[in-house]
């Protein structure tokens, strides 16, 4: 075994991934997430991220699988991400083999880890039986060209109804100061007030519990935050991940917006605020995924319809599931 290899099992050699494995990883990833794959953009930053382990599996020298784990919650939880298997190896149980190996490796390197957490859009009944379902979030997806988003946002602004709900006049304010963000996220009743999914903040499918040790992970993500700022106990909060390139349609941008709270009027204002703030960062084809409580999905969908070129994309309705189990 070479210096990066950490074990063998079931005819596979498991190694810590390195930057030189990038092309091999991309070769098994071409049809992942219907072209919405984040890993081509995230891979190299994963190589140096504190608390992250990225394991690859090779069979006879050929890379056939990958999974990653990020240790969070002060060392007590691992978030598993990035699972993928070479197309001609799928359906043979290889995913289960690398998952089992990664679980064991994480436990050996981080012995305090007690919990495994992940997000999925369609985990299937077998995985649901093995995990506790903590939360579901609705997803609204839009597709358009960057030059059309100005008119799309202008149209949304025209649709805003000042009489739409008792909170429609409440301002949304950006949060740029880390101490202010810390005070907001560590507020003891924020989770119940905003009905946070499983008591967590999920950004780019990465679920983090609200605890001080996780705030530095959020700070590394370069997120843009907005909060209902008319009182000390906000009813709405939102964030977006900087747009990043994905393989979809030969090369596109993916833009994730996470909405927290159930007030439809504030959700509409937050959507506009995030699209407005990212205008200078988007170009070409843009895929926007908006994550929210199911209760406001239909209103947000209707709010977004009617534009000539920016239209709903992906399934009509789909969900993000937050799952957890003991490790």
N, C-alpha and C positions, 0 to 999 in steps of 0.2 A: 504493500500500500504506500502511496506517496504521502507527503507531509500533511496534506489536507484531509486525508481519509480518516474516518472515525469509527468504522465498523463494517461488518459484512453480515448478510442474512439473505436467505432465499435466492441465492445466486446473484445477489446485488452487492455492489460496493457503494457505501455511503460516504460522502465527503462534504466538508464545508465548502460552500460555493465561493468562487472568487471572480474577480472581474474578467479573467480570461475565459470563463465559462459562458459569457453573455451570448455569443452566437449560437452555441449549442442549446441554451435555454430558449432562445427565440425560435429555434427550429422546431421545438415541440409545442410552441405557443400560438401558432398562426391562426387557429380557429377559436381561440379562447374568448368567451364572453361576447361572441358575435362581433368581434372587432373592437369591443370596448375595454380591452385589456389594459390595466394600469402598469403591469410589470415592465414593459419596455422602457417606460419613463422612470420607474422607481428603482429598478434593479441596482444601479450603481450606488445610489444613496443607501440602499439596504446593506451594502457591503461594509459600511462603516458606522451604521446606526448603533448607538449604545443599547445593550439589552436584546439585540436581535440575533437570531440564529437562522441561517439559510442552509438547508441540506439538499444536496442533489444525490440522485441514485444513478449508477451506471451499471449496465449489463454488457459484459464483454467489451468494455471501453466506451460504449455508446451511452450518452445521457438519455435516460428514459423517464425521469420524474423529478419533481421539486416540491418542497414545502418549506414554509418559513414560520417562525414563531417569534413574537415580540413579548418580552417579559414586562409586565406592568403591575399596577397595584402594590407598589413597594416590594416586588419580588414574589407575590403570592399567586399571580395569574399569568397565563400565557395566552395571547391572542394569536390564533393560527390563521395564516393568510397564504395566498399565492399557489395553492395546490394545483398541480397539473401533471398529466401523464402523456407520454408519447402516443399519438393516435393509434399506432398498430399494437400497443400494449393495453389499450383500454378494454374494460370488461373482463379482465383476468385477475382482479384482486390486488393489482399493484398499488392502487391508491391506499388501500388498507395497510399494506406492508410498510410504505414510507411513513404513513401517519403513526403507526405503532412505533417505528424506529425513532421518529422525531419526538414523540411523547417520552420515550425512555431516555433519550439524550438530554432533553430539557430537564427532566427530573434529576439526572446525574449532575449536570452543570449548575442547575438552579434548584437545589434540594428543597427550598421553601415553597416552590410552586405547588399549589393545591387545586387550582381550577383551570379549566380549559374553556376559552370563550371564542366564538366565531359568529360571523354573519353569513347568511346565504339567501338567495332569492327563491330557490326551489330545492330544498334539501332532500326531499323524498321521504317516504314513511319510515324507512329503516333508520336513517339518521335522526329523525324526530323521536323515534323510540329510545335512542341512546342518550338524548340530550333533554334538558329542561328548556322549554320555550319561554323566554323572558319577555319578549315583545315582538310586535309586528308593526312595520311602518309602510304606508302607502307611497308609491313612487309615480310621479308624473314626468314623462320624458318628452323633450322637444328637440326638433332638428331644424336647422336653417343655416343660411350663409351669413357670415359676420356682418356684411354690409346691409342686411335686412333687419338686424336687431335694433337699430336706431328707430326705425318706423314701428317695429313691434312694441318697443318700450313706450314710445309716444302714444300708441294706441291703448296700451294698458293704463297709462296715466289719465287718458280721457275717460276711461271706464270707471275710474275711482269715483264712488258715490259718497259725498260728505255725510250722508245720512245712513251709511251702511254700518250699523252697529254702534253701540255706545262708546266704543274705544277708537273710532275712526279718526278722532282728532289727536290722539296720543302720538307724540313724536317718536321716531325711531332714530337712535343715536349710534354712531360708530364707537366701538371700544378699541382704543389703540394702546392704552396703558396697561402693562402687565399686572400691576397692583390692583387696578380697577377690575380687570378680568378675574383675578384671583378672588377678590371679595365677592364678585357676582357668583362664581361657580362654587364657592365653598359656603354659600348661604344654605343653612340647614334645611330650609323648606322649599328651595328652588325646584327640586325634583318633583315634589308633589304638586307644586303650583303650576309648573309647565308640563306635567305629565311626561317626564323624560322617559324614553324607552328603557325599561329595566334599570332605571336610575342612572343611565349612562349618557354621555355625549358620543354620538357616532358621526365621524367625519371620514369621508371616502371609505366607508364600510369598516372603519376601525373603531370598535366600541371601547370607550374609556370611562371607568367609574369616576365620580367626582371626589377626588382626593388629591391632596397637595402633591404627592409624588408623581401624579400623572400630568400635572399642569405644564411641566417642562417639555413633555412629549407634544402636547398641543401647541406650545410656543414654537417648537421646531417646525411645525407644519405651515407656518406663514399664512395663517387663516385670516380672513376678514370677518369681523363680528359686528352685528347690529343688535341693539336691545331697545325694548320699549322703555323710554327713559323719563316718563312723566312722574314716576314715584320711586321710592326705594325698594319696592317689591314688584319688579317687572312681571308682566303677564305674557311676554313674548320675547324670544331670543332666536337669532339665526346666525348662520356662518356660511362661508363658502371657501372651498379649496381653490388655490390658483389654477386656472385652466392649464391643462397639460395635453401633450400629443398622444393620440391613440392610433392604432392601425386602421380603424374603420374607413371604408371607402377609399383606400389608398393613402390615407393620411388626413386626420381630422383633429379637432380639439374636444376634450371632454371637460365639462364644467359642472361641478357638484354643488348643490345648494341644500343645506339642511335647515329645516324650519322646526322650531320647538314652541309649542303652545297650540291652543285650539281656537283662537280668535281669528275669524276669516278676514276681517278688515285689516288687521295687523299683518296677517300672512300675505295679503296682496301688496301692501306697502313694502314689506320686506323683500318680496320677489323683485319688485321694481328697483329697490335700493341696490340689491346685489347685481342685477343685470346692468344697472347704470354704472356701478363702480368698476365693473370688469370690461367696459366697452373698449378701453384702450389695449386690453390684453388679448382680445380674440381676433382671429383672422381665419379666412377660409370656412370650411364646413365646421359647425359647432353642434355638439350633442350636449344638451342640458338635462341633467337628472335632478329632480327636486324631490326631496324626501320629507314626509310630513305625517301627521296623525291622519288616520283614515277618515275621521269626521269632517275634515276640511278638503279632502281630495276632490270631490265632485265640484265644489264651488271654485276651486283653483283651476280645474280643468275647463269649466265654462268661461272663466275669466280669461283664459289664454286662447280660446278658439276665435276664429274669424280673420286671422291674418292670412294674406295671400301665399306667403312662402315659409314662414316659421310655423311649423305644424307639429301636432303630437306625433311621437315616434315610439317605436318599440311596441310592446303590448298595450292594449287599451288601458288595462289596469294590472299592475304587478306590485309585489311586496318585497320588503327586506325583513328577514327574520333574524332575531338575536337569540343565539343558543348558548347554553352553558352546561358543563358537567364537571364532576370531580375528575382530577387527573391521578 
